Amino acid sequence: MRRKTLDNLLSAAGLLMAVVLLVTGGLLTWASTFVGNQVHEQLSAQNITMPSGPAIEGEEYAPLREFAGEQMTTGAHARAYADYFIKVHMDQATDGRTYSELGADISAAEEAGDEELAAELTAQRESRFKGETLRGLLLYGYAFATMGTIAGIAAIGAYIASALMFVLSLLGFRHAKRVSADVVV
């Protein structure tokens, strides 16, 4: 194969790759923007204000302080609220027992004939269930926000790679023009 032909083929493939990377970057940018907007809209619609003041004075609430008093609109807000407010309150209300552990405790109280304790534990279990459900939903918002951020970073990488491939392709075409037509690879 002639060197000129090889240079032109590889440069054309590089241009094609540059276009593919450019389209990929565009799609990743769209995905990042879409996810970011959806997380913002869905969290804003809940109209949750991050706790402030005496509600977050203990060390267990320290990660919440940077968001104190703000409206929950980001994945970082959702994670902080879920992990350092809801979870802390649920653990305090149930002495750290999980939904499953409370179920076993309810059964034990009922077997022992302690209906008052069984009723108290049932209320704690229902509260734990609601809290874990809300916490899980907020953590989904955090996960999606993180995926949107990753898509944005990947978009930047795709744009850079596209530009690099474009430049390399142009250099390849330039080399093809300079090389003698009778050079064989």
N, C-alpha and C positions, 0 to 999 in steps of 0.2 A: 504494500500500500504506500502511496506517495505521502510524504510528510505534510504537504499542503492540504490534501484531502483529510488526513487524520486531524490536523489542527482545526479545519472548518467543521468537521463532524463533532469534535469535542466542544468547540466553542458554541455551536448550535445547541447541543445538549445542555451546556451551561446556561445559555439564554432561556431555554425551556425551564430549567430548574429554577432560575431567577424568577420567572413568571409564576411558577407553582408556589414558590416561597412567598411571593408578594400576595398571592390570593390567600394562602394559608394565614399570613399575618393579618390580612383584612378580616378573615373569618374569626380568628382568635380575638381581634379587637372588638368585633361585634359581640362575640360571646362574653367577653369581659365586661363590656358596657351593659349588655342585657342583664347579666347576673347582678352586677352592682346596682342597677336601677331597680330590679325586682326586690332585692334584699332591702334596699332603702325604702321603697314604697310599702312593702309588707310590714316592716318593722314600724315605720312611721304611722301607719294606719292603726296600730295597736295603742298609740298615744301613751307609751310608758315613759315615765320620767325616772332617770337613774336616781337611786336614793342618795341623800346627802345628810350632813349634820350628824346628830346623835345616832341615827339609824346605822351608821357605818363607822362607829368609833373603835371597835375592837380590831386587833391585828388580823383576824380572819377576814376582815373586809378591806384590807389595805389595797388590793388590786382594783377595787371599785372607786377609790378616791379620785383618780385622774378623770373619771367620767361624772363625778358628783353633780347632780342637778341638770345634766344634759338630757335631751330627749333621745331615746334609744332609736338609732337609725343605721347602725353599722354592725357588721359581724362581730367586731371586737366588743362593742357594747353588749351584744346578745350573750357572748361567751362569759364576760365578766359577771353579768347579772345572773346567768344560769349557774355558774360554778361558785360564785362568791357571795351570792345573796340567797337565791332559792335553795341551793343545796345546804348551805349553812343553817338556814331556818328549818329545813326538813330534818337535818341531823339533830338539831337541838330539840325539836318537837318529838322525835321518836327515839331519843337516846342513841342515835346512830344506826338504828335497826332498819334493814331494808324491807321492802314490800313483802318479800317472801318470808323473811324472819318474823315479821309481824303476824303473818298468816299462821305460822307454827305456834306463836305465842297465844293467839286467839284460840286455837284448837286446844292447847294445854289448859287455858283458863276455863274453857267450856267443859272440858273433861273433869276439871277440879270443882266445877259447879260455881265458879266465881263469875256470875253474870255481869256484875258491875265492872270488873276488870276487862272482861270480854268486850263489853260495849265501849269502854275507853280505848282499848286496843283497836277495835274496828274503826272508830273515828280517826285514830292516828293512821291506820292503814289507808283509809279513803283519802285523807289529806296527803299522805305520801304518794299515792297513785296520781292524784291531780298535780302535785308538785313535780313529780318525775315526768309526767306527760308534758307539762309546760316547759320544763327544763330541756327535754329532748327536742321539742319543736324549736326552741331558741338555739340549741346547738346545731340543728340542721341549718338554720340561717347563717350561723358562723361557718359551717362547713361549705356552704354554697358561696359565701363571700370569699373564703379562702380559695376556692376553685376559680372564681372570677379573677382574683389577684394573680394566680398562677397563669391563667390564660393571657392576662395582660403582659406578664413577663415573657411568656412564650411568643407573643406577638412581636415584641421588641426584638427578640432573638431571630425570629423569622425575617423581619425587615432588614436586620443587619446582614444575615446570611444571603438574602436576596440581593442586596447592594454589592456584597462581596462577589457573588456569582456573576453579576452583571459586569463588574469591572474585570474579573478574570476572563470572561467571555470576550470582551472587547480587546483585551490584551492578546487573547488567542487568535482572534481574527487579524489583528495587526501583525502578529508573528506569521500567520499564513500568507499574508501579502509579501512579507520580506523573504520568506524562504524560497529557494530555487525550485522550480517546477519539477526538476529531475531528481530531487533528493527522495530516497526511499527509506522507509522505516523497516 
